[in-house]
Amino acid sequence: MSESFLINFTPQETRVAMLLNGVVQELHIEREHSRGFVGNVYLGRVVRVLPGMQSAFIDIGLERTAFLHVADIWFDRHAGEVQRPIEKILHEGQNLVVQVLKDPIGTKGARLSTQISIAGRLLVYLPQEKHIGISQRIESEEGRLALRERLHQLVPADETGGFIVRTMAERASNEELGADIAYLRKIWSEIKSRSVGAHPPLALYHDLNLAQRVLRDLVTPETEKIVIDSRENFQKLNAFASEYMPQVVSLLDHYTGERTLFDLHGVEDEIQKALSRRVDLKSGGYLIIDQTEALTTIDVNTGGFVGARTFDDTVFKTNLEATLAIARQLRLRNLGGIILIDFIDMESDEHRAAVLAELNKALSRDHTKVSVGGFTSLGLVEMTRKRTRESLAHILCEPCPTCSGRGEIKTSRTVAYEILRELVREARQFNAKEYRVLAAPSVIDLFLDEESQALAMLSDFIGKPISLQAETSYNPEQFDIVLL
């Protein structure tokens, strides 16, 4: 499969699109004023310890205090230590070196860990650990044993720290592994020296920017090219790759065309589609995706697809096609947390098993950790996808000021009736000479036409005149009653 990355730079933000056979699969956006914090290391101060929740709030200098759970506090299992209650480990005012696991999302602060891990291209360095782990994506037992042996030879026995061998290391030379080890140890040495005698909150280490992380984390042997539309940043990435990952240099390409890079490859259109609730399938079926604070629901519908011989076949083929679209949309929109998929009901257990297998296969290319359950008694598929940063919709959008995120607004008639009730309340409380209604034009038009009699009857009932004033700046639900 042909895999490529498009990197679009502007002074305000960096955008990265990952394409597979020319189709956009992932979108990553990093804005200069709100860069992510995952991977950053801080010297923090314990603000509050909550024994009941076995958690603590840590000030690391962000807008909201960050959250540390006892399960994310490192202890030396190999030395026989046991996990202790958080109140026995931390106290208010204590200084603590922590790393961000999850960015602040919604109203939640960043999630922290005291187990530091520093990612390189080939290895992840765990300065507090002693063991060597191998990526689960390296499936060959022979290959795993060979990599472990090679790393034991490269790491002196008297030096502290453990490593996790990443998938990329499978084809790396000893010189490349050695260079990665030296680079990671140097970063950790700098973090330790900065923390000595420092006062919290203080940033000790910032992870790489988005474009650099793409080169480090997302580029695979299947990647054919990395296209960059900025000469300055092309040169910077070229220098970065030359020093840390020379095998990537040949993939870098500077785009100088007239059309913008994202327009040329249809990425801008894909971004707009990724913000829509409805996703059309090629067969005529469609998905409805609703994202809420607690979970995301995906509803599969046959729509206009009537191509199969029987209804069961139509349902089965629509569900199979939906699995590919669902896997792509999860990556494209970066949807995380609990996800419920409502496939079209299938009577056949064989069909259900095939759809579930196809879904797992489609999700296997996801870089983010995914866990899929089977069909529930209600015919839903439950799954989770690890959430480490805001979804695409949360980055690009905000709740509608008119509907406050409901997705619906009250009709003009509903607002008109609310105004009539409010006029009665105002008349009972205040003795004004006249009541003036300020509302959106659509509501005022209703009072001048279909509801004119109701307004006249109310005016007679309260014994005071009621005047109307259309306000084009008002949203459809907004109104005011002015006492004259």
C-alpha positions as CSV (number, residue, x, y, z in Angstrom):
1,M,0.0,0.0,0.0
2,S,1.2,3.5,-0.9
3,E,1.5,5.7,2.2
4,S,2.5,9.3,2.2
5,F,2.4,12.4,4.5
6,L,1.5,16.0,3.5
7,I,2.8,18.7,5.9
8,N,1.2,22.1,5.6
9,F,2.9,25.0,7.5
10,T,1.5,28.4,8.3
11,P,2.8,30.8,11.1
12,Q,-0.3,29.9,13.1
13,E,-0.5,26.2,12.8
14,T,1.0,23.0,11.4
15,R,-1.3,20.4,9.7
16,V,-0.4,16.9,8.7
17,A,-2.4,14.5,6.6
18,M,-1.6,10.8,6.3
19,L,-2.7,9.4,2.9
20,L,-3.1,5.7,2.1
21,N,-3.4,5.0,-1.6
22,G,-4.3,8.7,-2.1
23,V,-7.1,8.6,0.5
24,V,-6.8,10.7,3.7
25,Q,-6.7,8.4,6.8
26,E,-5.5,10.7,9.6
27,L,-5.3,14.4,10.3
28,H,-3.1,16.0,12.9
29,I,-3.3,19.7,13.8
30,E,-1.0,21.7,16.1
31,R,-1.6,25.4,16.8
32,E,1.2,27.6,18.0
33,H,-0.9,29.1,20.8
34,S,-2.2,25.8,22.1
35,R,0.5,23.1,21.4
36,G,-0.1,19.7,23.0
37,F,1.6,18.7,26.3
38,V,1.8,14.9,25.9
39,G,5.4,13.8,26.5
40,N,6.5,17.0,28.2
41,V,8.3,16.6,31.5
42,Y,7.7,19.2,34.4
43,L,8.9,19.9,37.9
44,G,5.5,20.2,39.6
45,R,4.2,21.0,43.1
46,V,1.6,18.9,44.9
47,V,-1.4,21.2,45.5
48,R,-3.8,18.8,47.0
49,V,-3.9,15.1,47.9
50,L,-7.3,13.3,47.8
51,P,-7.1,10.0,49.7
52,G,-10.7,9.2,48.9
53,M,-10.0,9.2,45.2
54,Q,-6.4,8.0,45.6
55,S,-5.4,11.0,43.4
56,A,-3.5,14.3,43.7
57,F,-3.7,17.6,41.9
58,I,-0.3,18.9,40.7
59,D,0.6,22.5,39.6
60,I,2.8,22.2,36.5
61,G,2.1,25.8,35.3
62,L,-0.9,25.1,33.0
63,E,-4.2,26.9,33.2
64,R,-5.7,24.0,35.2
65,T,-4.0,21.8,37.8
66,A,-3.0,18.4,36.4
67,F,-4.3,15.1,37.8
68,L,-2.1,12.2,39.1
69,H,-3.6,8.9,40.1
70,V,-1.9,6.5,42.4
71,A,-1.8,3.9,39.6
72,D,0.5,6.3,37.6
73,I,3.0,6.7,40.4
74,W,6.1,4.7,39.7
75,F,7.5,2.2,42.3
76,D,10.3,-0.4,41.9
77,R,8.4,-3.7,41.5
78,H,11.7,-5.5,40.8
79,A,13.1,-4.5,44.2
80,G,10.0,-5.9,45.9
81,E,8.3,-2.6,46.6
82,V,4.5,-2.7,46.8
83,Q,2.0,0.0,45.9
84,R,1.2,2.3,48.8
85,P,-1.8,4.6,49.4
86,I,-1.2,8.0,47.8
87,E,-1.4,9.8,51.2
88,K,1.7,7.7,52.2
89,I,3.6,8.8,49.1
90,L,2.7,12.5,48.5
91,H,2.0,15.5,50.7
92,E,1.0,19.1,49.9
93,G,3.8,21.4,48.8
94,Q,6.0,18.5,47.7
95,N,8.1,18.9,44.5
96,L,7.7,16.2,41.9
97,V,9.0,15.4,38.4
98,V,6.1,14.3,36.3
99,Q,5.3,13.6,32.6
100,V,2.1,14.4,30.8
101,L,0.2,11.3,29.6
102,K,-2.9,13.0,28.3
103,D,-3.6,16.6,27.2
104,P,-6.3,18.6,29.0
105,I,-9.6,17.6,27.4
106,G,-12.8,19.6,27.9
107,T,-13.0,20.5,31.6
108,K,-10.4,17.9,32.7
109,G,-6.8,18.8,33.5
110,A,-3.8,17.0,32.0
111,R,-3.2,13.5,33.3
112,L,0.3,12.8,34.7
113,S,2.7,10.0,35.5
114,T,5.8,9.9,37.6
115,Q,7.2,7.1,35.4
116,I,9.2,9.1,32.8
117,S,9.6,7.7,29.3
118,I,11.5,9.5,26.5
119,A,10.8,8.4,23.0
120,G,13.4,8.1,20.3
121,R,12.9,6.8,16.8
122,L,14.0,3.3,17.6
123,L,13.8,3.0,21.4
124,V,11.8,4.4,24.3
125,Y,14.1,5.1,27.3
126,L,12.7,4.3,30.8
127,P,15.3,5.9,33.2
128,Q,13.7,4.4,36.4
129,E,13.4,0.8,35.0
130,K,15.9,-1.9,34.5
131,H,14.3,-4.3,32.0
132,I,14.3,-4.4,28.2
133,G,10.8,-4.7,26.5
134,I,10.0,-5.4,22.9
135,S,7.1,-3.9,20.9
136,Q,4.2,-6.3,20.6
137,R,4.0,-5.4,16.8
138,I,7.3,-7.4,16.4
139,E,5.6,-10.8,16.3
140,S,8.6,-13.1,15.4
141,E,9.8,-14.8,18.6
142,E,13.2,-15.2,16.9
143,G,13.3,-11.5,16.0
144,R,12.4,-10.5,19.5
145,L,15.1,-12.6,21.1
146,A,17.7,-11.3,18.6
147,L,16.8,-7.7,19.4
148,R,16.9,-8.2,23.1
149,E,20.3,-9.8,22.8
150,R,21.6,-6.9,20.6
151,L,20.4,-4.3,23.1
152,H,22.0,-6.1,26.1
153,Q,25.3,-6.0,24.2
154,L,24.9,-2.2,23.5
155,V,23.8,-1.2,27.0
156,P,26.6,-1.5,29.7
157,A,25.5,-3.7,32.6
158,D,26.5,-1.0,35.2
159,E,24.3,1.7,33.6
160,T,20.8,2.4,34.9
161,G,17.6,2.6,32.9
162,G,15.6,0.3,30.7
163,F,14.4,0.4,27.1
164,I,11.4,-0.5,25.0
165,V,12.4,-1.5,21.5
166,R,10.1,0.1,18.9
167,T,9.0,-1.6,15.7
168,M,11.3,0.6,13.7
169,A,14.3,-1.1,15.4
170,E,13.7,-4.4,13.7
171,R,15.7,-3.3,10.6
172,A,18.2,-1.0,12.4
173,S,21.9,-1.4,12.6
174,N,23.9,-1.5,15.9
175,E,25.3,1.9,15.0
176,E,21.7,3.4,14.7
177,L,20.6,1.7,18.0
178,G,23.7,3.0,19.7
179,A,23.1,6.5,18.5
180,D,19.5,6.4,19.7
181,I,20.7,5.2,23.2
182,A,23.2,8.1,23.4
183,Y,20.6,10.6,22.3
184,L,18.0,9.5,24.9
185,R,20.5,9.3,27.8
186,K,21.7,12.9,26.9
187,I,18.1,14.2,27.1
188,W,17.5,12.5,30.5
189,S,20.8,13.9,31.8
190,E,19.7,17.4,30.8
191,I,16.3,16.9,32.5
192,K,18.0,15.9,35.8
193,S,20.4,18.8,35.7
194,R,17.6,21.3,35.1
195,S,15.5,20.0,38.0
196,V,18.4,20.3,40.6
197,G,17.7,23.4,42.8
198,A,14.8,24.5,40.6
199,H,11.5,26.0,41.8
200,P,8.2,24.6,40.5
201,P,6.3,24.9,38.3
202,L,9.0,24.5,35.6
203,A,9.0,22.8,32.2
204,L,12.1,20.5,32.1
205,Y,11.6,19.0,28.7
206,H,9.3,19.7,25.7
207,D,8.5,16.9,23.3
208,L,9.2,17.4,19.6
209,N,6.9,19.5,17.5
210,L,4.2,17.9,15.3
211,A,6.3,17.7,12.1
212,Q,9.3,16.2,14.0
213,R,7.0,13.7,15.7
214,V,5.6,12.5,12.4
215,L,9.2,11.7,11.3
216,R,9.9,9.9,14.6
217,D,6.7,8.1,15.3
218,L,4.5,7.7,12.2
219,V,6.9,7.1,9.3
220,T,7.1,3.4,8.5
221,P,8.9,1.2,5.8
222,E,5.7,1.6,3.8
223,T,6.0,5.4,3.6
224,E,6.9,6.5,0.1
225,K,7.2,10.3,0.5
226,I,6.8,13.2,2.9
227,V,5.7,16.4,1.1
228,I,6.4,19.8,2.8
229,D,5.0,23.1,1.5
230,S,7.4,25.4,3.3
231,R,11.0,25.9,2.2
232,E,12.2,27.1,5.7
233,N,10.6,24.1,7.5
234,F,11.7,21.7,4.8
235,Q,15.3,22.7,5.5
236,K,14.7,22.4,9.3
237,L,13.2,18.9,8.9
238,N,16.0,17.9,6.5
239,A,18.6,18.9,9.1
240,F,16.6,17.2,11.9
241,A,16.3,14.0,9.9
242,S,20.0,14.1,8.8
243,E,21.1,14.1,12.4
244,Y,18.6,11.7,14.0
245,M,17.1,9.5,11.2
246,P,19.1,9.7,8.0
247,Q,17.0,6.9,6.3
248,V,14.1,9.4,6.2
249,V,16.0,12.2,4.3
250,S,15.4,10.6,0.9
251,L,11.6,10.7,1.5
252,L,11.4,14.4,2.1
253,D,10.1,16.5,-0.8
254,H,9.6,20.3,-1.0
255,Y,6.3,21.2,-2.7
256,T,6.4,24.5,-4.8
257,G,3.2,24.2,-6.9
258,E,0.7,27.0,-7.5
259,R,-2.2,25.3,-5.8
260,T,-2.1,24.8,-2.0
261,L,-0.9,21.3,-1.0
262,F,-4.1,20.4,0.8
263,D,-6.3,21.6,-2.0
264,L,-4.3,19.6,-4.5
265,H,-4.9,16.3,-2.7
266,G,-8.5,17.0,-1.6
267,V,-7.6,17.3,2.1
268,E,-9.6,20.5,2.7
269,D,-12.7,18.8,1.5
270,E,-12.0,15.8,3.8
271,I,-11.7,18.1,6.8
272,Q,-15.1,19.6,6.0
273,K,-16.6,16.1,5.7
274,A,-15.0,15.0,8.9
275,L,-17.0,17.7,10.8
276,S,-20.3,16.4,9.4
277,R,-22.6,14.0,11.3
278,R,-23.4,12.0,8.2
279,V,-20.8,9.9,6.3
280,D,-22.0,8.5,2.9
281,L,-20.9,5.0,1.8
282,K,-20.3,4.2,-1.8
283,S,-23.1,1.6,-1.9
284,G,-25.7,4.2,-0.9
285,G,-25.7,3.4,2.8
286,Y,-24.5,6.0,5.4
287,L,-23.2,6.4,8.9
288,I,-24.5,8.9,11.5
289,I,-21.7,9.9,14.0
290,D,-22.6,11.7,17.3
291,Q,-19.9,12.7,19.7
292,T,-20.8,13.6,23.3
293,E,-18.8,14.1,26.5
294,A,-19.4,10.6,27.7
295,L,-19.2,8.5,24.5
296,T,-19.4,8.5,20.7
297,T,-22.2,6.7,18.9
298,I,-22.1,5.4,15.3
299,D,-25.3,4.4,13.6
300,V,-25.2,2.3,10.4
301,N,-28.0,2.7,7.9
302,T,-28.8,1.0,4.5
303,G,-30.0,4.3,3.0
304,G,-30.6,3.8,-0.8
305,F,-28.6,0.5,-1.1
306,V,-30.8,-2.2,-2.6
307,G,-28.2,-4.0,-4.7
308,A,-28.0,-7.4,-3.0
309,R,-30.3,-10.3,-3.8
310,T,-31.9,-10.6,-0.4
311,F,-32.5,-8.2,2.5
312,D,-30.0,-10.2,4.6
313,D,-27.3,-9.8,2.0
314,T,-28.0,-6.1,1.7
315,V,-27.6,-5.7,5.4
316,F,-24.5,-7.8,5.5
317,K,-22.8,-6.0,2.7
318,T,-23.7,-2.6,4.1
319,N,-22.3,-3.5,7.5
320,L,-19.1,-4.9,5.9
321,E,-18.6,-1.7,4.0
322,A,-19.3,0.3,7.2
323,T,-16.5,-1.3,9.1
324,L,-13.9,0.2,6.8
325,A,-15.5,3.6,6.9
326,I,-15.8,3.5,10.7
327,A,-12.1,2.6,11.2
328,R,-11.2,5.5,8.9
329,Q,-13.5,8.0,10.6
330,L,-12.2,7.1,14.0
331,R,-8.6,8.0,12.9
332,L,-9.6,10.9,10.8
333,R,-11.7,12.6,13.6
334,N,-9.4,11.2,16.4
335,L,-12.4,9.9,18.3
336,G,-11.5,8.4,21.6
337,G,-13.1,7.0,24.8
338,I,-16.1,4.7,24.7
339,I,-17.6,4.1,21.2
340,L,-20.9,2.3,20.5
341,I,-21.5,1.1,17.0
342,D,-25.1,0.2,16.0
343,F,-24.7,-2.0,13.0
344,I,-27.9,-2.9,11.1
345,D,-29.5,-6.0,12.8
346,M,-28.2,-9.3,11.4
347,E,-29.9,-12.6,12.1
348,S,-27.0,-14.8,11.1
349,D,-24.3,-15.4,13.7
350,E,-21.9,-16.1,10.8
351,H,-22.6,-12.6,9.4
352,R,-22.0,-11.1,12.9
353,A,-18.7,-12.9,13.3
354,A,-17.6,-11.8,9.8
355,V,-18.5,-8.1,10.4
356,L,-16.6,-8.2,13.8
357,A,-13.5,-9.8,12.1
358,E,-13.6,-7.2,9.3
359,L,-13.8,-4.4,11.9
360,N,-10.8,-5.7,13.8
361,K,-8.9,-6.0,10.6
362,A,-9.7,-2.4,9.6
363,L,-8.7,-1.2,13.0
364,S,-5.4,-3.0,13.0
365,R,-3.6,-0.1,11.1
366,D,-4.6,2.3,13.9
367,H,-1.5,3.7,15.7
368,T,-3.7,4.4,18.8
369,K,-4.6,1.5,21.2
370,V,-8.0,0.1,20.4
371,S,-10.1,-2.6,22.2
372,V,-13.2,-4.1,20.6
373,G,-15.8,-6.2,22.4
374,G,-18.3,-8.5,20.8
375,F,-22.0,-7.9,20.0
376,T,-24.1,-7.1,23.1
377,S,-27.5,-8.5,23.7
378,L,-28.9,-5.4,22.1
379,G,-26.9,-5.9,18.9
380,L,-24.4,-3.1,19.7
381,V,-20.6,-3.3,19.4
382,E,-18.8,-1.8,22.3
383,M,-15.2,-0.5,21.8
384,T,-12.7,1.9,23.3
385,R,-10.0,3.9,21.7
386,K,-7.3,5.6,23.8
387,R,-7.8,9.3,24.1
388,T,-4.6,11.3,24.3
389,R,-5.6,14.6,22.6
390,E,-8.7,16.5,21.6
391,S,-10.8,15.3,18.7
392,L,-10.7,17.1,15.4
393,A,-14.1,18.6,16.1
394,H,-13.0,19.9,19.5
395,I,-9.9,21.5,17.9
396,L,-11.7,23.2,15.0
397,C,-15.1,23.9,16.5
398,E,-16.9,25.3,19.5
399,P,-20.4,24.7,20.8
400,C,-23.1,26.7,18.9
401,P,-23.9,29.9,20.9
402,T,-27.5,29.6,19.8
403,C,-28.3,26.0,20.7
404,S,-25.4,25.5,23.3
405,G,-24.4,22.2,21.7
406,R,-27.9,20.7,21.5
407,G,-27.9,20.6,17.8
408,E,-31.4,22.0,17.6
409,I,-33.1,25.4,18.2
410,K,-36.6,26.2,19.4
411,T,-39.1,27.1,16.7
412,S,-40.3,30.7,16.4
413,R,-43.7,29.7,17.7
414,T,-42.1,28.2,20.9
415,V,-40.2,31.4,21.5
416,A,-43.3,33.5,20.8
417,Y,-45.3,31.5,23.5
418,E,-42.4,31.9,26.0
419,I,-42.6,35.7,25.4
420,L,-46.4,35.7,26.0
421,R,-45.9,33.9,29.3
422,E,-43.0,36.2,30.3
423,L,-45.2,39.2,29.6
424,V,-47.8,37.9,32.0
425,R,-45.1,37.5,34.7
426,E,-43.7,41.0,34.1
427,A,-47.2,42.6,34.2
428,R,-47.8,41.0,37.6
429,Q,-44.6,42.2,39.1
430,F,-44.2,45.7,37.5
431,N,-46.6,48.5,36.7
432,A,-45.2,49.8,33.4
433,K,-46.9,52.1,31.0
434,E,-45.9,50.0,28.0
435,Y,-44.1,46.7,27.3
436,R,-41.7,46.5,24.4
437,V,-40.7,43.1,23.0
438,L,-37.3,42.8,21.3
439,A,-36.8,39.5,19.4
440,A,-35.5,38.0,16.2
441,P,-37.3,39.0,13.0
442,S,-38.9,35.6,12.5
443,V,-40.5,35.8,16.0
444,I,-41.7,39.4,15.4
445,D,-43.1,38.4,12.0
446,L,-45.1,35.6,13.7
447,F,-46.6,38.1,16.2
448,L,-47.6,40.4,13.3
449,D,-49.3,37.6,11.4
450,E,-50.6,34.3,12.9
451,E,-50.2,35.3,16.6
452,S,-51.4,38.9,16.3
453,Q,-54.8,38.0,17.9
454,A,-53.1,36.3,20.8
455,L,-50.9,39.4,21.4
456,A,-53.9,41.7,21.2
457,M,-55.9,39.5,23.7
458,L,-52.9,39.6,26.1
459,S,-52.7,43.4,25.8
460,D,-56.3,43.7,26.7
461,F,-55.9,41.2,29.6
462,I,-53.0,43.2,31.2
463,G,-54.5,46.6,30.3
464,K,-51.2,47.9,28.8
465,P,-50.0,48.4,25.2
466,I,-47.4,45.9,23.8
467,S,-45.0,47.1,21.1
468,L,-42.7,45.0,18.9
469,Q,-39.2,45.6,17.7
470,A,-37.2,43.2,15.4
471,E,-33.5,42.9,16.2
472,T,-31.5,41.4,13.4
473,S,-28.5,40.7,15.8
474,Y,-30.6,38.5,18.0
475,N,-30.4,34.7,17.6
476,P,-33.7,32.8,17.1
477,E,-34.1,32.0,20.8
478,Q,-33.1,35.4,22.2
479,F,-35.6,38.0,23.4
480,D,-35.9,40.9,25.8
481,I,-38.9,42.7,27.3
482,V,-38.3,46.4,28.0
483,L,-40.5,48.2,30.5
484,L,-41.4,51.8,29.3
